[in-house]
Amino acid sequence: MRQPEVVMIGLGYIGLPTAALIASNGVYVHGVDINQSVVDTINQGKIHIVEPALDVAVAGAVKDGFLKASTTAVEANNYLIVVPTPFKDKNEPDISFVEAATRGILPLLKEGDLYIIESTSPIGTTEKMMDLIYTERPELKGKLHIAYCPERVLPGNVMHELVYNDRVIGGVDDKSTEKALAFYKAHVKGELHATNARTAEMCKLVENSSRDVQIAFANELSLICAKADINVWELINLANKHPRVNILQPGCGVGGHCIAVDPYFIVADFPMESQIIGKAREINNYKSFWCAEQVKNAKLQFRLDHGKLPKIAIMGLAFKPNIDDLRESPAKYIAQKVLQDANDEEYYIVEPNINEHKVFKLTDYKDAFEKADIVVYLVNHNEFQELPKDSDKMILDFAGVNK
Ligand code: SAJ
């Protein structure tokens, strides 16, 4: 492959689809990942994650020679940083991967290059990386284009949303913003909105925090309704008939690597000001704990009513419906908690999107339902709609399967 136009650092859930998209537009992309087996998989034209249409895009880009992966960066004109930003103890954001990725390309940078961070980052990260770059390469000061452009795609619909979602693009100066806009214009059909780096960073955090707060409202309603003996699903459906009300759905908690994480990036830096954002996180976490407690109560009730131990089906482990992703999954947390509290009851753990799991012994969803006395719905997977709604089983529906 000739010298690439783009170096993509981080070939995970966002980096790989983005690399594949750019490469499929006939641009040479060099992907970098610290994991050798990820690199090998991609170079064989295969993928290491589950995402619709990604396999075809990667296979095509690799076969045509536009995408190549390696564990080290090479010289290019455009560098995209798409690495994880997890958090450390006390929910503080950890930007060490962004920093390591930046240090890795420092010797390669030259005048006129474009450097973009897409990783979700605390406010000020782009400026921090600019300072790092110009401290180490003072001769380049003011001669690079440095910008932040958050990814906003929904897992499960990434290949479509990468192209059609609007993007918010913020440079450290106007020249950087313009250059980054021109870069995305070649690949994105959604609108491109120009701003500065700090606003773009905050925008990403606010989008996910807003969803978290709205889900917390729905979860809070579910707790109130459980006490008030009101069907929360019916209630929300009716309230949403009002033209200016749009309440989201309650669930067994909020999971995934974005919505359950990003609000902490604001709370860590602005603890006094972010009251609602912090409280929403607490409510959504509490909802998972509450669900596990409900299972415990149901077990006791069953023993009292029937004088024997119940058989329990735990339905769903993924962090949301119809995906195989268990990262930060409240359903997985609840399943673990319920199993820790287990006596001699029999458990059937179900996750129809996964064949095997190294901790949980999985059971087919129909078998589990048939055998169980207590059925606990944690995730509203499509398969569960096939199961009987009327039965003499004890049903704990935290996911709205029978709503
Ligand atoms: N959830 C509910 N009730 C709802 C909606 C969702 O309990 O009404 C739960 C889900 O079950 C799941 C969690 O919230 O546990 C998050 O799921 P999600 O579908 O809302 O979002 P993610 O994490 O898959 O993707 C989000 C998206 N952000 C927004 O919608 C604002 C996506 O656009 C972002 O790109 C992504 O985070 C990200 O990477 O930041």
Boltz pocket constraint, residues with backbone or C-beta under 6 A from the ligand:
constraints:
  - pocket:
      binder: B
      contacts: [[A, 151], [A, 152], [A, 153], [A, 154], [A, 155], [A, 207], [A, 208], [A, 211], [A, 215], [A, 248], [A, 249], [A, 250], [A, 251], [A, 252], [A, 253], [A, 254], [A, 255], [A, 256], [A, 257], [A, 258], [A, 259], [A, 319], [A, 320], [A, 321]]
      max_distance: 6.0
